[in-house]
């Protein structure tokens, strides 16, 4: 027991030092950097997928441009054979999409396609052959004389243009062109290769899309070619070459042309191929899509123009079973999480999202109760007010707890963790200092709040933008009724500053030391004298005309302790300090030693008396009325009452499970409040002993689960403790200690079983009544982040940092578990998951803000 208490004593002392604070800050920064790396990896993967998607959409966009503006066909005809026109003849993409109607292309103005693909009255004109082009979306090939056309492979299957001719017009030589498959369909093709091999030619033809939505008339092709030759974009040699090529194509087609096929002769309307995805079996499409989880991990900002064009194309050409067509324009909303845009898709059964928007409810949540107290790494943070309330802090909340009525009030104006606290001499005003923080990627500056404990109204905010890292210690002056406030910040130099409480202005400032500073106080009889203590030092400061003068306490023949933990003023004006050696040192002024130091020597502060008080550190000293003194020890966990001349009068020892004494507060001279290093507040007397009135976790809390039918909840964290709390009586029902960190938990719907996930991939099932382990399993070798039972309790989902979700079937009222399956698909660690009401689907989140749905 001695060794464990000694270790706790050392940890408590060192945790308050600057080096420990730096280490904790570095750990936080390192964790943040690791999270950023994870997000960047996921963003890179998503960017690569996006690039592939854009590459697939480019041909579709070209086709859409041609369908909207037939003049865009000029761009497709500018690409000639290997000896064709030079790059200077190529048109820019902007000229292809402008609204200018060229003479040749105006012939298409009367050919109009409606939404169903019907064609209006065509304009008859003299047909003209079309030269070969190399563009992927509208590629055509010349015909070689005497050579039969070889059927292209399945991915390059052609469809003759005569299929798209109006019934009034006949097929003209030199007008055949191929229609190629739209890039981007390879994934779907590979999934249905086996099915398509047994399907008929009619279903195969439906899987190919046209380069244009409207049927291309031979008149248009010839007119476009004539315009190209007339506008001077090609040289005479190029024009002659192209003319020869056209003539050759016409001769080849003429030699091979014959009567139209029966289909062409009998058709009443032209066959129109639309820009849509593959039209396969809708049922098979839906089955395949149901197996895929819909992802919302869009972490990069899209190109607005490309996205809008793609959405327009997909909306116009969406086909049954098209996954892209489901999420067209107006079917998603964008949210920002930690500054990153995340696309959230609206459910398909929602017709009009705008109609669902409504004002938030008028009700607001109010903080009801705060469990816990921060005593492990803070000191002098427990006070008792004349109103019967104990004042202390936890996280960013200052709690006012009425010890008799068992009610709480909360001061909640701080934006980050509170680190120090002090009471004004009028016993009404309170000063509390906070550390620096970050909110929505914006820094939160440390400051001190002076507020009224009766109304909880902030009276003054001091030092905003002045302090660095945080506020470590604060104290009001007594001689002038609390007109000034002194503050020690957490910068490297631990700046000491004095502020006017009424005006909120800084009166003076000075650097103290690079070592840790634990406490600061005004001399009760003179506000110009200030004392600070910390690691291996006691400094006596004198403030005069806005300037500080420092004198260091001389230890002389006494052993210099590693830490001066605390100090108080006696009725005689002496300073009493408690150190890490377990001693109470009495300091006083000593006359100048002229013999040793020579003339001009000044008075010094030296140790007048040393009193052995505790085994281990003296963490706190509390003066009582009449000159008596209370001291609290670390290693021995004792509370000792001393007389005015430092003679021990009474003592008691607090239970070991509550840790060492961190701070003391006098209630009525007999009853005491004790804050401990294991984050508990005790109430009691020397004769009756002490009981806990406030308890909390010792380290970071990660797991939280609420009972399905009883007003209790369970927590677990890095302190290896699993705690069950009663929300009606606001107390701790029971607590057990595990061998590993507990990171997540959930109650079985039956109510008598709870599962707890650990940091090594293990998880265990506990019986709430006996607190015994019912079952134990291991999934992977990384920490578990979430446990969730299905609504009927028949399944348990376990989310892990290995990116998997493990599913277990649950029987025997939550006491028997069998591995049912495993869900994959996430690219980062699982953070949350939830079951649908019927227990058939799981929605899960990951560290890269991805949302997946699994069946």
C-alpha positions in Angstrom: 0.0 0.0 0.0 2.9 2.4 0.7 4.4 1.9 -2.7 1.1 2.5 -4.4 0.3 5.6 -2.4 3.8 6.9 -3.0 3.4 6.4 -6.7 0.1 8.3 -6.6 1.8 11.1 -4.7 4.5 11.5 -7.3 2.0 11.3 -10.2 -0.2 14.0 -8.5 2.8 16.3 -8.1 4.2 15.8 -11.5 0.9 16.1 -13.3 0.6 19.6 -12.1 4.0 20.5 -13.6 4.5 22.2 -16.9 6.2 19.2 -18.5 3.2 17.0 -18.0 0.9 19.7 -19.4 3.2 19.9 -22.4 3.1 16.2 -22.9 -0.7 16.1 -22.7 -0.9 18.9 -25.2 1.5 17.1 -27.5 -0.6 13.9 -27.2 -3.7 15.8 -28.2 -1.9 17.4 -31.2 -0.6 14.0 -32.2 -4.1 12.5 -32.1 -5.4 15.4 -34.1 -2.7 14.9 -36.7 -3.4 11.2 -36.9 -7.1 12.0 -37.5 -6.2 14.5 -40.3 -4.0 11.8 -41.9 -6.9 9.4 -41.9 -9.2 12.0 -43.5 -6.6 12.9 -46.1 -6.2 9.2 -47.1 -9.9 8.8 -47.5 -10.1 12.1 -49.4 -7.4 10.9 -51.8 -9.2 7.7 -52.5 -12.4 9.6 -53.0 -10.6 12.1 -55.4 -9.4 9.2 -57.5 -12.9 7.8 -57.7 -14.2 11.2 -58.6 -11.6 11.6 -61.4 -12.6 8.2 -62.9 -16.2 9.3 -62.7 -15.4 12.6 -64.5 -13.5 10.7 -67.2 -16.6 8.6 -67.7 -18.9 11.6 -67.9 -16.9 13.5 -70.6 -18.3 11.5 -73.5 -21.8 11.8 -72.1 -21.3 15.6 -71.9 -20.2 15.7 -75.5 -23.3 13.9 -76.5 -25.4 16.2 -74.5 -23.8 19.2 -76.1 -24.5 17.9 -79.6 -28.1 17.1 -78.6 -28.6 20.6 -77.2 -26.7 22.5 -79.9 -26.2 20.6 -83.2 -23.4 23.1 -84.1 -21.2 21.1 -81.7 -20.9 18.5 -84.4 -18.4 20.7 -86.1 -15.9 19.9 -83.3 -16.3 16.2 -83.9 -15.7 16.6 -87.7 -12.5 18.6 -87.2 -10.5 15.5 -86.3 -9.3 14.0 -89.6 -7.1 11.1 -90.6 -3.4 11.0 -89.9 -2.7 13.4 -92.8 -5.8 15.5 -92.0 -6.1 19.1 -90.8 -3.6 20.6 -88.4 -4.3 21.6 -84.9 -4.8 25.2 -85.9 -8.1 24.2 -87.5 -9.6 22.9 -84.3 -12.4 24.8 -82.7 -12.4 25.7 -79.0 -14.8 24.1 -76.7 -16.5 27.4 -76.1 -17.4 27.7 -79.8 -19.1 24.4 -79.7 -21.5 25.4 -77.0 -22.4 28.9 -78.1 -25.8 29.8 -79.4 -24.7 30.8 -82.9 -26.5 29.1 -85.7 -24.3 28.3 -88.7 -25.7 28.1 -92.2 -25.2 24.4 -92.6 -26.3 23.5 -89.1 -29.5 25.6 -89.5 -30.9 22.8 -91.6 -31.4 20.8 -88.3 -33.6 23.5 -86.8 -36.8 21.9 -87.9 -35.9 18.5 -86.5 -37.1 18.5 -82.9 -37.0 15.6 -80.4 -39.4 15.6 -77.5 -38.9 13.8 -74.2 -40.2 10.5 -75.6 -37.9 10.6 -78.6 -40.5 11.5 -81.3 -39.2 13.5 -84.2 -40.9 16.4 -85.9 -41.0 17.2 -89.5 -37.6 16.6 -91.1 -36.1 18.9 -93.7 -35.2 17.1 -96.9 -32.0 18.1 -98.5 -29.4 16.7 -100.8 -27.5 14.0 -98.9 -23.7 14.2 -98.4 -21.3 11.5 -97.3 -19.6 11.8 -93.9 -15.8 11.5 -93.6 -14.2 9.3 -91.0 -13.6 10.8 -87.6 -11.5 9.7 -84.7 -13.5 11.2 -81.8 -14.5 8.5 -79.3 -18.1 9.6 -78.8 -18.9 9.9 -82.6 -16.3 7.8 -84.2 -16.9 6.7 -87.8 -14.9 4.5 -90.1 -14.4 4.7 -93.9 -15.3 1.6 -95.9 -12.6 -0.2 -97.8 -13.6 -1.3 -101.3 -14.0 -5.0 -101.7 -13.8 -5.7 -98.0 -16.8 -7.0 -96.0 -17.7 -5.3 -92.8 -16.5 -7.3 -89.9 -18.9 -7.2 -86.9 -17.2 -5.4 -84.1 -16.7 -6.9 -80.7 -19.4 -6.6 -78.1 -17.9 -3.4 -76.5 -17.7 -1.7 -79.9 -20.9 -3.0 -81.5 -22.2 -0.6 -84.2 -25.7 0.6 -85.0 -26.4 1.9 -88.6 -27.7 5.3 -89.0 -30.5 4.1 -91.3 -32.2 2.8 -88.2 -32.7 6.5 -87.2 -33.9 7.8 -90.6 -37.5 9.1 -90.9 -39.8 6.9 -92.8 -40.1 9.4 -95.6 -36.4 9.3 -96.5 -34.4 6.5 -97.9 -30.9 5.5 -97.1 -28.2 7.3 -99.0 -24.8 6.0 -99.8 -21.9 7.2 -97.6 -24.1 7.9 -94.6 -23.3 5.0 -92.3 -21.8 5.7 -89.0 -21.1 3.7 -85.8 -22.6 4.3 -82.4 -20.3 3.3 -79.6 -20.8 2.4 -76.1 -20.6 5.2 -73.5 -17.5 4.9 -71.3 -18.2 4.4 -67.7 -20.4 1.3 -68.2 -17.6 -1.2 -67.8 -18.3 -1.9 -64.2 -21.9 -2.8 -64.9 -20.9 -4.7 -68.0 -18.5 -6.9 -66.1 -21.2 -7.7 -63.5 -23.6 -8.9 -66.2 -21.3 -10.4 -68.8 -22.6 -13.9 -68.0 -26.2 -12.7 -68.2 -25.8 -10.9 -71.5 -24.2 -13.9 -73.2 -27.5 -15.7 -73.1 -29.7 -12.7 -74.0 -31.0 -11.9 -77.5 -29.7 -9.3 -79.9 -32.6 -7.0 -79.0 -31.5 -6.6 -75.4 -27.9 -6.1 -76.5 -28.9 -3.3 -78.7 -30.6 -1.5 -75.9 -27.4 -1.4 -73.9 -25.8 0.9 -76.5 -26.3 4.7 -76.5 -26.2 7.1 -79.4 -23.7 9.9 -79.8 -26.7 12.2 -80.4 -30.3 12.1 -79.1 -31.8 13.2 -82.4 -31.4 11.1 -85.6 -28.6 12.4 -87.8 -29.8 13.3 -91.2 -27.5 12.7 -94.2 -28.3 16.3 -95.2 -26.8 17.5 -92.0 -23.6 15.5 -92.4 -23.0 16.7 -95.9 -23.9 20.3 -95.0 -21.4 20.2 -92.1 -18.7 18.8 -94.4 -19.4 21.4 -97.0 -19.1 24.2 -94.5 -15.8 22.9 -93.2 -14.4 23.0 -96.7 -15.8 26.4 -97.4 -14.8 28.3 -94.2 -11.1 27.9 -95.1 -10.2 25.9 -92.1 -8.5 23.3 -94.2 -5.8 23.8 -96.7 -6.4 23.0 -100.4 -4.5 19.8 -100.1 -6.5 18.8 -97.1 -9.7 19.6 -98.9 -8.8 17.6 -101.9 -7.8 14.7 -99.7 -11.0 14.9 -97.8 -13.0 15.1 -101.0 -11.3 12.1 -102.4 -12.0 10.3 -99.1 -15.7 11.2 -99.3 -15.9 10.1 -102.9 -14.3 6.8 -102.1 -16.7 6.3 -99.2 -19.6 7.0 -101.5 -18.4 4.5 -104.1 -17.8 1.8 -101.5 -21.2 2.3 -100.0 -22.8 2.4 -103.5 -21.2 -0.8 -104.5 -22.5 -2.5 -101.3 -25.8 -0.7 -100.9 -28.9 -2.7 -101.6 -32.6 -2.7 -100.6 -33.3 -1.7 -97.0 -33.8 -4.4 -94.4 -37.4 -5.4 -93.6 -37.2 -3.5 -90.3 -36.2 -0.3 -92.1 -38.9 -0.7 -94.7 -41.7 -1.3 -92.3 -40.9 1.2 -89.5 -43.2 4.1 -89.2 -41.1 6.2 -86.8 -37.3 6.6 -86.6 -35.5 4.6 -83.9 -34.0 7.1 -81.5 -31.1 6.1 -79.1 -31.1 8.4 -76.0 -28.3 9.3 -73.7 -29.0 7.0 -70.8 -27.3 4.3 -69.0 -27.7 0.7 -69.9 -31.4 -0.5 -69.9 -31.2 -4.0 -68.6 -33.5 -6.1 -66.5 -34.8 -3.6 -63.9 -35.3 -6.3 -61.3 -31.7 -7.6 -61.7 -30.5 -4.0 -61.5 -32.4 -3.4 -58.2 -31.0 -6.6 -56.7 -27.5 -5.6 -57.6 -27.9 -2.1 -56.2 -29.4 -3.4 -53.0 -26.2 -5.2 -52.3 -24.2 -2.0 -52.5 -24.0 0.5 -49.7 -24.7 4.1 -50.6 -21.8 6.2 -49.6 -21.8 9.9 -48.7 -18.0 10.3 -48.2 -17.7 13.4 -50.5 -14.9 15.1 -48.7 -13.6 17.2 -51.6 -15.3 20.2 -53.2 -16.6 19.3 -56.6 -16.3 21.5 -59.7 -19.6 23.3 -59.7 -19.9 23.6 -63.5 -19.0 19.9 -64.1 -21.3 18.7 -61.3 -24.2 20.8 -62.6 -23.8 19.5 -66.2 -23.5 16.0 -65.0 -26.6 16.3 -62.8 -28.5 17.8 -65.7 -27.4 15.0 -68.0 -28.3 12.3 -65.5 -31.7 13.9 -64.7 -32.6 14.1 -68.4 -31.3 10.6 -69.2 -32.0 8.7 -66.0 -33.2 5.2 -66.6 -34.9 2.7 -64.3 -32.4 1.1 -62.0 -29.9 3.9 -62.4 -28.0 4.6 -59.2 -26.8 8.0 -60.5 -30.2 9.0 -61.8 -31.7 8.5 -58.3 -29.5 11.2 -56.9 -30.2 14.0 -59.4 -30.3 17.7 -58.8 -32.4 18.5 -55.8 -32.0 15.0 -54.2 -29.1 15.8 -51.8 -28.2 18.5 -49.3 -24.7 19.6 -48.3 -23.6 19.8 -44.7 -20.4 21.0 -43.2 -18.7 18.9 -40.6 -15.5 20.4 -39.1 -15.3 22.7 -42.1 -15.6 19.9 -44.7 -18.5 19.7 -47.1 -20.4 16.4 -46.8 -23.2 15.5 -49.2 -26.2 13.9 -47.5 -28.6 12.1 -49.9 -32.3 12.6 -49.3 -34.4 9.3 -49.0 -36.0 8.3 -52.3 -39.5 8.3 -50.8 -39.2 12.1 -50.1 -40.8 13.9 -53.0 -40.2 17.5 -52.0 -37.5 18.2 -49.4 -38.4 21.9 -49.1 -41.8 21.0 -47.7 -40.1 19.1 -44.9 -38.2 22.1 -43.6 -39.5 23.5 -40.4 -38.5 25.6 -37.5 -36.7 24.0 -34.6 -38.8 23.2 -31.6 -39.3 25.9 -29.0 -38.2 23.6 -26.2 -34.6 23.7 -25.1 -32.5 21.3 -23.2 -31.3 22.4 -19.8 -28.4 21.0 -17.8 -29.9 19.0 -15.0 -27.0 17.3 -13.2 -23.2 17.1 -13.4 -21.5 13.9 -12.2 -17.8 14.2 -11.2 -15.2 16.5 -9.8 -11.7 17.5 -11.1 -9.3 16.8 -8.3 -6.7 14.6 -9.9 -4.7 17.4 -11.5 -6.1 20.6 -10.0 -5.8 22.1 -6.5 -7.6 24.7 -4.4 -10.8 24.2 -6.3 -13.3 23.4 -3.6 -15.0 26.2 -1.5 -18.1 26.5 0.7 -20.5 29.4 0.4 -22.7 30.9 3.2 -25.7 29.8 1.1 -24.9 26.1 1.9 -23.5 25.4 -1.5 -20.2 23.8 -2.3 -18.4 25.4 -5.3 -16.2 23.3 -7.6 -15.7 22.6 -11.3 -15.6 19.8 -13.8 -14.9 20.3 -17.5 -16.2 23.7 -18.5 -18.9 23.9 -15.9 -18.6 25.5 -12.4 -21.0 23.6 -10.1 -22.8 25.0 -7.1 -24.0 22.0 -5.1 -26.3 22.4 -2.1 -25.0 19.7 0.3 -28.2 19.5 2.3 -30.9 19.9 -0.4 -28.9 17.9 -2.9 -29.5 20.3 -5.7 -27.2 21.8 -8.3 -26.8 25.1 -10.1 -24.3 25.6 -12.9 -22.3 28.5 -14.2 -21.8 27.7 -17.9 -20.2 30.8 -19.5 -16.8 29.2 -20.0 -16.0 27.9 -23.4 -13.3 25.4 -22.4 -12.1 23.5 -19.3 -11.9 25.4 -16.1 -8.6 25.1 -14.3 -8.7 27.3 -11.2 -11.2 28.9 -8.8 -11.3 31.4 -6.0 -13.8 33.2 -3.8 -14.1 37.0 -3.3 -13.9 38.2 0.3 -17.6 39.1 0.2 -18.3 35.4 -0.3 -20.6 36.2 -3.2 -18.4 36.9 -6.2 -16.4 34.0 -7.8 -13.4 34.1 -10.2 -12.7 31.2 -12.4 -10.1 30.8 -15.1 -10.2 28.5 -18.2 -7.6 27.0 -20.5 -7.3 27.7 -24.2 -9.2 25.5 -26.6 -10.6 25.1 -30.1 -14.2 25.4 -31.3 -15.1 24.7 -35.0 -11.5 25.1 -36.0 -11.4 28.5 -34.3 -9.1 29.1 -31.3 -10.7 29.9 -27.9 -8.5 32.2 -25.9 -8.1 31.7 -22.1 -9.6 34.2 -19.8 -10.9 34.8 -16.3 -14.6 35.3 -15.5 -15.8 37.2 -12.4 -19.4 36.3 -11.7 -22.1 36.5 -9.1 -22.8 33.2 -7.4 -26.3 34.2 -6.5 -27.5 35.3 -10.0 -24.9 33.4 -12.1 -24.4 36.6 -14.0 -21.0 37.4 -15.5 -19.7 40.7 -14.0 -16.3 40.9 -15.7 -14.3 39.1 -18.3 -10.6 39.6 -17.7 -7.5 39.0 -19.9 -9.1 37.8 -23.1 -6.3 37.7 -25.6 -3.6 38.3 -22.9 -3.0 35.0 -21.3 -1.2 32.1 -23.1 -2.3 28.5 -23.1 -4.5 28.9 -20.0 -5.0 30.3 -16.5 -3.3 28.3 -13.8 -4.0 30.2 -10.6 -6.1 33.2 -9.5 -6.6 35.1 -6.2 -8.5 38.1 -4.9 -6.9 40.8 -2.6 -8.2 41.0 1.0 -6.7 44.3 2.4 -8.7 46.4 0.0 -11.9 44.3 0.0 -11.1 42.4 -3.2 -10.4 45.4 -5.5 -7.6 43.5 -7.4 -7.2 40.1 -8.9 -3.8 38.4 -9.5 -3.5 35.8 -12.2 -0.8 33.3 -13.2 -1.0 32.0 -16.7 0.4 28.8 -18.3 3.0 30.3 -20.6 6.6 29.3 -20.5 7.4 32.3 -18.2 4.3 31.9 -16.1 3.3 35.6 -16.3 2.1 37.1 -13.1 -0.4 40.0 -13.7 -2.6 42.1 -11.4 -6.0 43.4 -12.6 -8.5 45.9 -11.5 -11.7 43.9 -10.8 -14.1 46.7 -11.4 -12.5 48.2 -14.6 -11.1 45.0 -16.0 -7.8 46.6 -16.8 -4.3 45.3 -16.1 -2.4 47.1 -13.4 1.0 45.3 -13.6 2.7 42.3 -15.1 6.0 40.4 -14.6 7.6 37.1 -15.5 7.9 34.7 -12.6 9.8 31.5 -13.6 10.1 28.8 -16.2 9.3 26.2 -13.5 5.7 25.1 -12.6 3.8 27.5 -10.4 1.1 26.0 -8.2 -0.4 28.8 -6.2 -0.6 32.6 -5.8 -2.0 34.8 -3.0 -2.2 38.4 -1.8 -0.9 39.1 1.7 -4.2 39.6 3.7 -2.8 42.7 5.4 -1.1 44.3 2.4 -2.2 44.1 -1.2 1.2 45.2 -2.4 2.7 41.9 -1.3 2.1 38.7 -3.3 3.5 35.2 -2.8 3.9 32.4 -5.4 5.1 28.9 -5.0 5.8 25.9 -7.2 8.6 23.6 -8.2 11.5 24.2 -5.8 10.7 27.8 -5.1 8.9 30.3 -3.0 8.9 33.9 -4.3 7.9 37.0 -2.3 6.8 39.9 -4.6 6.4 43.5 -3.8 4.4 45.7 -6.1 5.3 49.4 -6.2 4.3 52.0 -8.9 3.4 49.3 -11.3 6.7 47.5 -10.9 7.4 44.1 -9.2 10.4 43.4 -7.0 11.1 39.7 -6.3 12.7 38.0 -3.3 13.4 34.3 -3.2 12.8 32.3 0.0 16.1 31.0 1.4 16.0 27.3 2.5 19.4 27.6 4.3 20.2 24.5 6.3 16.9 22.8 5.5 16.6 20.4 2.7 15.1 22.0 -0.4 12.0 20.1 -1.4 11.1 19.2 -5.0 7.7 20.9 -4.8 6.2 23.6 -2.6 2.6 22.4 -3.0 0.6 25.1 -1.1 0.8 27.9 1.4 -1.4 30.0 3.8 -1.0 33.0 6.1 -1.1 32.6 9.9 -2.6 35.1 12.2 0.8 36.4 13.1 1.5 37.2 9.4 3.9 34.3 8.9 3.7 32.2 5.8 3.1 28.4 6.2 4.0 26.2 3.2 3.4 22.5 2.6 5.9 20.6 0.5 6.5 17.3 -1.2 8.6 16.1 1.8 5.6 16.1 4.1 6.8 19.1 6.1 5.1 22.4 7.1 7.6 25.2 6.8 7.1 28.5 8.7 8.6 31.5 6.8 9.5 34.9 8.2 11.5 38.0 7.6 15.1 38.0 8.7 17.3 41.1 9.3 20.0 41.8 6.8 23.1 39.8 7.4 25.6 42.7 7.1 28.5 40.5 8.4 28.1 38.0 5.6 26.6 40.1 2.8 28.3 43.4 3.6 26.8 46.9 3.6 23.7 47.4 1.6 22.3 43.9 2.4 18.5 43.7 2.5 16.2 41.7 4.6 15.4 38.1 3.4 12.7 35.5 3.9 14.0 32.4 5.6 12.6 29.3 7.2 11.9 29.9 10.9 10.5 26.5 11.7 10.0 23.0 10.2 7.2 20.8 11.3 6.9 17.2 10.3 3.2 16.7 9.2 2.6 13.8 6.8 4.2 10.9 5.1 4.4 12.1 1.6 3.3 15.4 0.2 1.2 18.0 2.0 -1.3 18.9 -0.7 -3.4 21.4 1.1 -3.5 23.7 4.1 -6.8 25.2 5.3 -6.9 27.9 8.0 -9.7 27.9 10.6 -11.1 30.5 12.9 -9.1 31.1 16.0 -5.8 30.3 14.3 -6.2 26.5 14.0 -5.0 24.8 10.8 -6.0 21.8 8.7 -3.6 19.8 6.6 -4.2 17.1 4.1 -1.7 14.4 3.2 -1.0 12.5 0.0 0.6 9.2 0.8 -0.9 8.7 4.2 -4.4 10.1 3.2 -4.7 11.8 6.6 -6.4 15.0 7.6 -4.8 16.6 10.7 -6.0 19.5 12.8 -3.2 21.7 14.2 -3.4 24.3 16.9 -2.2 27.8 16.4 1.4 26.9 17.4 1.3 23.8 15.1 0.6 21.2 17.7 -1.4 18.2 16.3 -4.8 18.0 17.9 -6.9 15.5 15.9 -6.5 13.4 12.8 -8.4 10.9 10.6 -7.8 8.9 7.5 -10.0 8.8 4.5 -10.8 5.5 2.7 -8.2 4.2 0.3 -10.7 3.9 -2.6 -11.1 7.7 -2.7 -7.3 8.4 -3.0 -5.3 11.1 -1.4 -6.5 14.5 0.0 -6.3 17.2 -2.6 -8.1 20.1 -1.0 -10.1 21.0 2.1 -13.0 23.3 2.8 -14.4 24.3 6.2 -18.2 24.1 6.6 -18.8 25.1 10.2 -15.6 24.6 12.1 -16.5 20.9 12.7 -17.8 19.6 9.4 -15.5 19.4 6.5 -15.6 19.0 2.7 -12.7 17.0 1.2 -11.7 16.9 -2.5 -9.6 13.9 -3.4 -7.2 12.9 -6.1 -9.6 10.2 -7.3 -12.1 12.9 -8.3 -14.4 12.5 -5.3 -15.8 15.0 -2.8 -16.3 13.7 0.8 -18.4 15.1 3.6 -17.9 14.4 7.3 -16.2 15.0 10.6 -13.3 13.7 12.5 -15.5 11.7 14.8 -18.1 10.4 12.3 -15.8 9.8 9.4 -16.4 10.8 5.8 -18.7 9.7 3.0 -18.8 10.6 -0.6 -21.3 13.1 -2.0 -19.7 13.5 -5.4 -17.9 10.8 -7.5 -16.6 10.7 -11.0 -14.3 8.9 -13.4 -10.5 9.3 -12.9 -9.6 9.7 -16.6 -11.2 10.2 -20.0 -14.7 8.8 -20.3 -15.5 7.1 -23.6 -18.4 4.7 -23.2 -22.0 5.7 -22.3 -25.2 3.6 -22.4 -28.6 4.3 -21.1 -30.9 1.6 -19.6 -33.9 0.8 -21.8 -36.5 0.9 -19.0 -34.9 2.1 -15.7 -33.5 5.5 -14.9 -29.9 4.4 -14.8 -26.9 4.7 -17.2 -23.5 3.1 -17.5 -20.2 4.6 -18.2 -16.6 3.4 -18.9 -13.3 5.0 -19.8 -9.6 5.0 -19.6 -9.5 4.6 -15.9 -10.6 0.9 -16.5 -13.7 1.5 -14.4 -17.3 0.6 -15.3 -19.8 2.6 -13.3 -23.6 2.4 -13.0 -25.3 5.6 -12.1 -28.7 6.3 -10.7 -30.3 9.4 -12.3 -33.2 9.7 -9.8 -30.9 9.9 -6.7 -27.9 11.3 -8.6 -25.5 8.8 -7.1 -23.2 6.0 -8.1 -24.8 2.5 -7.6 -21.7 0.4 -8.2 -18.3 0.5 -9.8 -16.0 -2.3 -11.0 -12.5 -2.3 -12.4 -11.5 -4.0 -15.6 -8.1 -5.1 -16.9 -8.3 -2.9 -20.0 -9.8 0.4 -21.1 -13.5 0.4 -21.6 -14.5 2.4 -24.7 -18.1 1.6 -25.5 -21.1 -0.1 -24.0 -24.8 -0.9 -24.7 -27.7 -2.5 -22.7 -29.5 -5.5 -24.0 -33.2 -4.7 -24.4 -34.0 -7.3 -21.7 -32.4 -4.8 -19.3 -30.4 -7.2 -17.1 -27.3 -7.5 -19.5 -24.8 -5.0 -20.7 -22.0 -5.4 -23.2 -18.7 -3.5 -22.8 -16.1 -3.0 -25.6 -12.5 -2.8 -24.7 -9.3 -1.3 -26.2 -7.8 -4.5 -27.5 -10.7 -5.9 -29.6 -12.2 -7.8 -26.6 -15.7 -7.3 -25.4 -17.5 -8.8 -22.5 -21.1 -9.3 -21.3 -21.9 -8.3 -17.7 -24.8 -9.2 -15.4 -26.1 -6.0 -13.8 -27.2 -7.8 -10.6 -24.2 -10.0 -9.9 -21.7 -7.8 -11.8 -20.1 -11.0 -13.1 -18.8 -11.6 -16.7 -21.3 -13.8 -18.6 -19.5 -14.0 -21.9 -16.3 -12.8 -23.5 -15.3 -12.5 -27.2 -12.6 -11.0 -29.3 -13.0 -9.3 -32.7 -9.8 -8.2 -34.4 -6.9 -6.7 -32.5 -7.8 -3.0 -32.5 -10.0 -1.1 -30.2 -13.8 -1.3 -30.3 -15.6 2.0 -30.8 -19.4 1.1 -30.6 -21.7 -1.6 -29.4 -25.4 -1.7 -30.4 -28.2 -4.2 -29.9 -31.0 -4.5 -32.4 -34.4 -3.2 -31.2 -35.7 -6.7 -30.5 -32.4 -7.8 -28.9 -31.8 -10.6 -31.4 -28.6 -9.2 -32.8 -25.6 -7.3 -31.5 -23.4 -5.1 -33.8 -19.8 -4.4 -32.8 -18.0 -1.6 -34.6 -14.2 -1.7 -34.6 -11.2 0.4 -35.5 -10.3 -2.2 -38.1 -13.1 -0.8 -40.3 -15.4 -3.8 -39.8 -18.8 -4.3 -38.1 -19.2 -7.7 -36.5 -22.7 -9.1 -36.2 -23.7 -11.6 -33.5 -27.0 -13.4 -33.0 -28.2 -13.2 -29.4 -30.2 -15.9 -27.6 -31.0 -16.9 -24.0 -32.0 -13.4 -23.0 -28.6 -11.9 -24.0 -26.5 -14.6 -22.4 -25.5 -16.6 -25.5 -23.8 -15.1 -28.6 -23.0 -16.6 -32.0 -21.1 -15.0 -34.8 -23.6 -14.2 -37.6 -21.5 -12.2 -40.1 -19.3 -9.2 -40.8 -20.0 -6.0 -42.7 -17.2 -4.3 -44.6 -17.0 -1.3 -47.0 -15.8 1.5 -44.7 -12.4 3.1 -45.5 -11.9 4.3 -41.9 -12.6 3.2 -38.4 -16.2 2.9 -37.2 -17.5 5.7 -35.1 -21.2 5.2 -34.8 -23.9 2.7 -35.9 -27.6 2.4 -35.5 -30.3 -0.2 -36.3 -33.5 0.4 -38.2 -36.7 -0.1 -36.3 -37.3 -3.5 -37.9 -33.8 -4.6 -37.2 -33.0 -5.3 -40.9 -30.7 -2.5 -41.7 -27.6 -0.9 -40.1 -26.6 2.7 -40.7 -22.9 3.4 -39.8 -20.5 6.2 -39.7 -16.7 6.2 -40.0 -13.8 8.4 -39.1 -13.8 10.0 -42.6 -17.5 11.0 -42.1 -18.7 8.3 -44.5 -22.3 6.9 -44.1 -23.0 3.4 -45.2 -26.2 1.3 -45.1 -26.0 -2.4 -44.7 -28.7 -5.1 -44.8 
